[in-house]
Amino acid sequence: MSSTENPEKLTGQALMKDLFEDMQRKVDDIQLTNGDAEDGTEQKVVEEIESLCMNCHENGTTKLLLTKIPFFKEIIIMSFQCDECHFRNSEIQSAGEIQERGAKYTFKVENEKDLQRQVVKGDTCVFKIDDIDLEIPAGKGQYSNIEGLISTVRDDLASHQDARMMQMPEVGAQIAGVIRKLSDMVEGNSFPFTVSADDPSGNSWIEPSPRDSSGKYSKSQYDRTSAQNGMLGLGDDVPHPSAQNGTSAPETEIRPEYHSSNLVGATAPTERTTNNVDDEDIVEGQVYSFPATCPGCTRPCDTHMKMVNIPYFKEVVLMSTVCHLCGYRSNDVKTGGEVPEKGQRITLTVETAEDLARDLLKSESAALSCPELQLEVQPGTLGGRFTTVEGILTQFRRDLRAQAFDLADGDAEEELVKAGDSMPAETKRSWDEFFSTLTDAIEGRKKFTVVITDPLASSYVQSLTAPEKDPKIEIEDYERTEEEEEDLGLKDIKTEGYEQDGDKKGKDDEKVAEAEA
């Protein structure tokens, strides 16, 4: 019996079983593909499913649309409507895979045009308005703009404000202040303010623009914690379905010859295989290995490291991680030594092919900018990199193209021809002009300057006249800002007198224990 034949006779578990089986059959038949219309334009297919209304328990309609967002990726837009009680609901879900690393976007809203920036808030994303410390927790996925998200929060808070003022006047007064601040933001009376979107799955997003000034827009990626992997259903923190009732399934043994090779979840090693870091003294030019955990699949893997001495600079450590199970690869450069008293700003004037071929080390704490190219790179982007000026600009171009046009390879010419077809014409023209200027600089047709600002003074640009001063390189020391000190954790570091603090804390603990006894 289907849910549409005689709903009055279906109750309890029978009703639930029938409804969800019917929905599953319809979902299985959906073809979420975009066809091509006769005129060559993209034709979006909307699928409709009859589904249960959780408000009145009558049948409503769920509409599904698979669409692609410019600068981002495919998402599924879902909308539910019930004709009986007029209940409506909508949300989005990512149509792609969980990314190898989590991502956090930060954006400073400075004018009314910034309020129209598109935002994808995934169901695992935490959206925050930093200036008033207001947080929208992970939950329903949303596709909107910044104005729409703020308005939704304001309306939700205002909907129960009258009852709140009657029952809890003090709390109601505080909420009223928050509502006023949110209204000022939406109406453009509270510029500037900062918003952020933090998603461990890496599937949330705030729209970028090639015209964003320094410090206005930033994206940083991070390795997920074990708890975050467990929340996403990755790693060993995920409970087995059979353990929900307090029971566990028996362990199964598979003969080695039946294991698949080079597949995720195949014969994952249970022990790290190499570790020669602890047994030997670290010397220059020698490759060492030590055990690590893959950020992509959380399985054991190896990290290789090599110490290299950069002339007229310092020793740095090149690190590379490769997971043979899921194919994850990463490389990074770490600089050593004590924390300097001041930060350092390096300015290089690039005019010739020799300048493009200069070695360059950008540490993970450094920001890089090229004013003539309208290029701003925030600390943490790409991690540490030891390459050339041409190499790092090429890497930035590849990554920005892949992000802006949602390409697997930002340098693939055949993909670039078709890229950005769904973008507004003005936006696509802005990106094309930006990448054209960047390409001219990479190929030596445009002069520009590279400015590296590193609060830890751990970045380097090769001098062609060392040890004499290079006329094309300017190096200046500067006092770190309070924000930089806080971000680097330097305010929490104490290098003197910590022994006395430890002894004092131990005595205080003893006194507390005696008092409790």
URJO-V359835 format. One record per residue. N is the residue number from 0. SS is DSSP state (2 for helix, 1 for strand, 0 for the rest). PSI is psi as a letter, one per 20 degrees, with the letter a starting at -180 (999 if undefined). Layout:
# URJO-V359835
N&SS&PSI  N&SS&PSI
This chain:
# URJO-V359835
0&0&p  1&0&r  2&0&i  3&0&i  4&0&g  5&0&n  6&2&h  7&2&h  8&2&i  9&0&p  10&0&q  11&2&c  12&2&h  13&2&g  14&2&g  15&2&g  16&2&g  17&2&g  18&2&g  19&2&h  20&2&h  21&2&g  22&2&g  23&2&h  24&2&h  25&2&h  26&2&g  27&2&h  28&0&i  29&0&p  30&0&n  31&0&m  32&0&q  33&0&o  34&1&r  35&1&p  36&0&r  37&0&h  38&0&j  39&0&i  40&0&r  41&1&p  42&1&o  43&0&p  44&0&p  45&1&p  46&1&q  47&1&p  48&1&p  49&1&p  50&1&r  51&1&p  52&0&p  53&0&i  54&0&g  55&0&i  56&0&k  57&0&r  58&1&p  59&1&a  60&1&p  61&1&p  62&1&p  63&1&p  64&1&p  65&1&o  66&1&r  67&1&p  68&0&p  69&0&q  70&0&i  71&0&d  72&0&a  73&1&q  74&1&r  75&1&o  76&1&p  77&1&p  78&1&p  79&1&q  80&1&p  81&0&p  82&0&i  83&0&g  84&0&i  85&0&k  86&0&p  87&1&q  88&1&q  89&1&q  90&1&r  91&1&q  92&1&q  93&1&p  94&0&j  95&0&a  96&0&r  97&0&p  98&0&r  99&0&h  100&0&q  101&1&r  102&1&q  103&1&p  104&1&p  105&1&p  106&1&p  107&1&o  108&1&o  109&0&i  110&0&r  111&0&h  112&0&h  113&2&h  114&2&i  115&2&j  116&0&p  117&1&q  118&1&p  119&1&o  120&1&o  121&0&r  122&0&i  123&0&j  124&1&q  125&1&o  126&1&p  127&1&p  128&1&o  129&2&h  130&2&h  131&2&j  132&0&l  133&1&p  134&1&p  135&1&o  136&0&r  137&0&q  138&0&c  139&0&p  140&0&q  141&1&q  142&1&o  143&1&a  144&1&r  145&2&g  146&2&g  147&2&g  148&2&g  149&2&g  150&2&h  151&2&g  152&2&g  153&2&g  154&2&h  155&2&g  156&2&h  157&2&h  158&2&h  159&0&k  160&2&h  161&2&g  162&2&h  163&2&g  164&2&h  165&2&h  166&2&h  167&0&m  168&2&h  169&2&g  170&2&h  171&2&h  172&2&h  173&2&g  174&2&h  175&2&h  176&2&h  177&2&g  178&2&g  179&2&g  180&2&g  181&2&h  182&2&g  183&2&h  184&2&g  185&2&h  186&0&i  187&0&k  188&0&j  189&0&k  190&0&q  191&0&r  192&1&r  193&1&p  194&1&q  195&1&q  196&1&o  197&1&o  198&1&o  199&0&h  200&0&i  201&0&j  202&0&k  203&0&r  204&1&q  205&1&p  206&0&p  207&0&r  208&0&p  209&0&i  210&0&j  211&0&p  212&0&r  213&0&p  214&0&i  215&0&g  216&1&p  217&1&q  218&1&p  219&1&q  220&1&q  221&1&q  222&0&p  223&0&q  224&0&r  225&2&h  226&2&h  227&2&h  228&2&g  229&2&h  230&2&h  231&0&i  232&0&k  233&0&q  234&2&a  235&2&i  236&2&i  237&0&p  238&0&q  239&0&q  240&2&h  241&2&i  242&2&i  243&2&h  244&2&j  245&0&j  246&0&r  247&0&q  248&0&q  249&0&q  250&0&p  251&0&q  252&0&p  253&0&p  254&0&p  255&2&h  256&2&i  257&2&i  258&0&p  259&0&q  260&0&q  261&0&k  262&0&q  263&0&p  264&0&j  265&0&c  266&0&n  267&0&p  268&0&p  269&0&i  270&0&q  271&0&q  272&0&h  273&0&q  274&0&n  275&0&j  276&0&g  277&0&i  278&0&i  279&0&q  280&0&p  281&0&o  282&0&q  283&1&p  284&0&i  285&0&p  286&1&p  287&1&q  288&1&q  289&1&q  290&1&q  291&1&r  292&1&p  293&0&p  294&0&h  295&0&g  296&0&j  297&0&j  298&0&r  299&1&q  300&1&a  301&1&q  302&1&p  303&1&q  304&1&q  305&1&p  306&1&p  307&1&p  308&1&o  309&0&p  310&0&p  311&0&k  312&0&d  313&0&r  314&1&p  315&1&r  316&1&p  317&1&p  318&1&q  319&1&p  320&1&p  321&1&p  322&0&o  323&0&i  324&0&g  325&0&i  326&0&j  327&0&p  328&1&q  329&1&q  330&1&q  331&1&r  332&1&p  333&1&p  334&1&q  335&0&a  336&0&r  337&0&r  338&0&p  339&0&r  340&0&h  341&0&q  342&1&r  343&1&q  344&1&p  345&1&p  346&1&p  347&1&p  348&1&o  349&1&o  350&0&h  351&0&r  352&2&h  353&2&h  354&2&h  355&2&h  356&0&j  357&0&q  358&1&q  359&1&p  360&1&o  361&1&o  362&0&r  363&0&i  364&0&j  365&1&q  366&1&q  367&1&p  368&1&q  369&1&n  370&2&g  371&2&h  372&2&i  373&0&k  374&1&p  375&1&p  376&1&p  377&0&q  378&0&q  379&0&h  380&0&p  381&0&i  382&0&b  383&0&p  384&1&p  385&1&o  386&1&b  387&1&r  388&2&g  389&2&g  390&2&g  391&2&h  392&2&h  393&2&h  394&2&g  395&2&g  396&2&g  397&2&g  398&2&g  399&2&h  400&2&g  401&2&h  402&2&g  403&2&h  404&2&j  405&0&l  406&0&q  407&0&h  408&0&o  409&0&i  410&0&j  411&0&o  412&2&h  413&2&h  414&2&h  415&2&h  416&2&h  417&2&i  418&0&q  419&0&j  420&0&h  421&0&j  422&0&q  423&0&q  424&2&g  425&2&g  426&2&g  427&2&h  428&2&h  429&2&g  430&2&g  431&2&g  432&2&g  433&2&g  434&2&h  435&2&g  436&2&g  437&2&h  438&2&h  439&2&h  440&2&g  441&2&h  442&0&j  443&0&j  444&0&i  445&0&p  446&0&q  447&1&r  448&1&q  449&1&p  450&1&o  451&1&o  452&1&o  453&1&o  454&0&i  455&0&j  456&0&l  457&0&j  458&0&r  459&1&q  460&1&p  461&0&p  462&0&p  463&0&i  464&0&j  465&0&q  466&0&j  467&0&q  468&0&p  469&0&p  470&0&i  471&0&i  472&1&p  473&1&p  474&1&p  475&1&q  476&1&q  477&1&q  478&0&p  479&0&q  480&0&r  481&2&h  482&2&g  483&2&g  484&2&g  485&2&g  486&2&h  487&0&i  488&0&j  489&2&h  490&2&h  491&2&i  492&0&p  493&0&o  494&0&i  495&0&p  496&0&j  497&2&h  498&2&g  499&2&h  500&2&h  501&2&g  502&2&g  503&2&g  504&2&h  505&2&g  506&2&h  507&2&h  508&2&h  509&2&g  510&2&h  511&2&g  512&2&h  513&2&h  514&2&g  515&2&h  516&0&999
